Amino acid sequence: MLTVLADENIANIDDYLHHHDIKVIKLKGRDINRDALLAHQPDALFIRSVTQVSAANLGELSALPLKFIGSATIGTDHVDTDFLAQHGISFSNAAGCSKHSVAQYVITAILHTYPSYRSTPIRLGIIGLGNIGSTLADYAKKLGWQVVGFDPFLPPSDINTLDFQSVLNCDAISIHTPLTRTGTHPTFNLINADTLAQMQPNALLINTARGEIIDEAALLGDIARTHRKVILDVFPSEPAISTPLMDALHLTTSHIAGYTLEGKLRGTDMIYQAFCQSFGITPIQKFEPLLPPNPYRFDDLIHQLGGSDTDRAVLAQFYDIAKDDTSLRAVCTDMGVQGADFDYLRKTYQLRREWL
């Protein structure tokens, strides 16, 4: 019998693994560490971004039966893949699992902030044109927006101008890059005092990628100077958030941009498939049977929007982003948002539906 140690918040984990002769042990993601590995001796880990996979957190692995780690996330900055390769451990993540979820979050955030953008086409700048960035571009085009992108790791295209300055000159700027600290184009503090100064003062800035891509001190200075509207779903000191940052933001949510039923379930499905392949197991559970009927259509949303403030009520029927903003602000005190409160909001979040 195989043993799988899993983050308790991975969607439908029991639906996928109960078909097999597998012992499943579930813990809080932040509690998956060296002590947990020693206590439970897992053959595989199913994790999310809150679990750090590194020598510092997991220690020496050669004496353990661990052979596979699957992360039900798009990002991989929480995983030291070189560390895993040194120990012969296979790794798989769920690239693209929530690309529609995050792209729809960004569209909602923009139209909630500026309903007039539905009838007044804008220039949307996208930093990073991978799974999420390219999906967002597709939605934006359907709205009649002009899309300007920057991704130095992809070839030039009608979207990818390879001109960072052009993106900074847009009406709305959305970040969709991994967090990197080395290489030719590191993204740590990519948005800093210099890049903020190059943006139009009224340009909307949205970050759903990783918090440390933005320099918090520089951002606070910029907002104080320009009164820029900024929307963050991720934060430099996550899961904690400072009170000054919370107070300065136009909209703020608890790292739930990708939290749709489809996105979460797709993430589980993708690492389940990789797990089965790694251990020579025949997959049994399918993705589609676990989804209830979905009444939400993007075309319906477009047709209902008229470009006025009443659009916020229409948007809320598809995704009530203001409700998520209110929930996070409700747990902010003079000491800011505490990590435990942030994690609780994510754990108890009522998953919304993707638009078809």
Salt bridges, closest charged atoms under 4 A:
ASP7 OD2 - ARG48 NE 3.03
GLU8 OE2 - LYS347 NZ 3.09
ASP14 OD2 - LYS26 NZ 2.70
GLU60 OE2 - HIS87 NE2 3.21
ASP77 OD1 - ARG210 NE 2.70
ASP158 OD2 - LYS141 NZ 3.45
GLU212 OE2 - ARG181 NH2 2.95
ASP222 OD1 - ARG225 NH2 3.18
ASP222 OD2 - ARG228 NE 2.68
GLU238 OE2 - HIS255 ND1 2.46
GLU262 OE2 - ARG353 NH2 2.72
ASP309 OD1 - ARG312 NH1 3.58
ASP325 OD2 - ARG329 NE 3.02
ASP343 OD2 - ARG30 NE 2.58
GLU354 OE2 - ARG266 NH1 3.17
